[in-house]
Amino acid sequence: MNKIYNFSAGPAVLPGGALQDTAAAVVNYKNSGMSLLEMSHRSQPVVNLMAETNSLARRLLAVPDNYHIIWLQGGASTQFSMIPMNLLPKNETADYTDTGSWAAKAQKEAQAYGSVHVACSTKNSIYDHINKDLQQSSKAIYLHITSNNTIYGTQWKTFPETLNPEGYLVADMSSDIFSRPVDFNSFGLIYAGAQKNMGPAGVTMVIIRDDILGKVDRHIPTMLDYNTHIDKGSAFNTPPVSAIFVVNRTLHWLDDLGGIRVIEQRNKVKADKLYAEIERNLLFKSPIAEEDRSLMNVPFVFAEDGDEKEFLDFCTKHGLMTLKGHRSVGGFRASIYNAMPEAGVDALVAAMREYESQHS
Ligand SMILES: *Cc1c(COP(=O)(O)O)cnc(C)c1O
């Protein structure tokens, strides 16, 4: 049987070694005789695991000392509410960039907490590019961006500057965290659900600059208050330890490869190969503006009519799984996150060529 490559957008491919380490930890964690799943989050091995994961994430991303890193539950979707609840006073404005479905969901949630201004939208062209000509409010507390639009396959290649010199960026990096370096200077808060590029579902990483909190006077439920989790080292209540363990092993895999600069280079090589084939192949085309094409999620469609199910079945026979486009756009989408090996992209390109030769 062919080797299987999983191109799912999320939950997504993880490094094989991380999965093996997880299997072992679930049976007997570090020779304790206990499964990691059975261990208290107050036990020393788990306290150590959490601390080590934090310092590893901090080192890999070069997170400055004045930022906290916390690990939460509820997915990136809970952050859509927690961000305005904690950061946006009722009578103030936040700017949002409408670059995709997740961006729009974040924007919708914020409306309940303050005034929301839409700085750009590409909804009318089915989010096929990013409009970088932003109409920002002069006093926006923050500007929210989605660094990589998982569904549509666009990505901010450089980040915008806030018009308000006191303002800061808030970024949903769920689908490209740890794929490229981040210059933290302009960011107040970065969040990412783990299940795209750093682990399994069940944990969300939030990185917060320490001076942006404490500026709203509304009641914030204890569990939704960033300060709760900062003060208690992400262990105010029972944290998702097993998910954090998988993140830990995935980040060690990344560190062993050489870190963010090395993976960024690999990601470019993989994406270049795939986009080049989409351009060359007569059967397929990219619906996305060239300068905004994501290195993580690569959507493509038939250039003319074609039988989508037939191509997907053909891919499945070649061990190329989960290539169906998101239900809102159709076509195909190859998610080629950090853990997708270049060989997976090579196998997809070979299959696209073979399919072309059978159909032209
Ligand atoms: C998947 C995704 C989300 C939603 O994540 P959940 O963890 O399911 O809430 C939000 N934003 C982006 C960019 C995503 O890719």
PDBQT file of the ligand as one rigid body, heavy atoms in Angstrom, charges set to zero:
ROOT
HETATM    1  C1  LIG A 401      -9.712  26.469  12.602  1.00  0.00    +0.000 C 
HETATM    2  C2  LIG A 401      -9.658  27.937  12.802  1.00  0.00    +0.000 A 
HETATM    3  C3  LIG A 401     -10.404  28.578  13.808  1.00  0.00    +0.000 A 
HETATM    4  C4  LIG A 401     -11.364  27.830  14.712  1.00  0.00    +0.000 C 
HETATM    5  O1  LIG A 401     -10.680  27.080  15.608  1.00  0.00    +0.000 OA
HETATM    6  P1  LIG A 401     -11.423  26.270  16.779  1.00  0.00    +0.000 P 
HETATM    7  O2  LIG A 401     -10.268  25.818  17.587  1.00  0.00    +0.000 OA
HETATM    8  O3  LIG A 401     -12.188  25.172  16.132  1.00  0.00    +0.000 OA
HETATM    9  O4  LIG A 401     -12.296  27.219  17.509  1.00  0.00    +0.000 OA
HETATM   10  C5  LIG A 401     -10.256  29.933  13.957  1.00  0.00    +0.000 A 
HETATM   11  N1  LIG A 401      -9.423  30.640  13.176  1.00  0.00    +0.000 NA
HETATM   12  C6  LIG A 401      -8.699  30.066  12.195  1.00  0.00    +0.000 A 
HETATM   13  C7  LIG A 401      -7.797  30.903  11.360  1.00  0.00    +0.000 C 
HETATM   14  C8  LIG A 401      -8.787  28.695  11.995  1.00  0.00    +0.000 A 
HETATM   15  O5  LIG A 401      -8.074  28.115  11.016  1.00  0.00    +0.000 OA
ENDROOT
TORSDOF 0
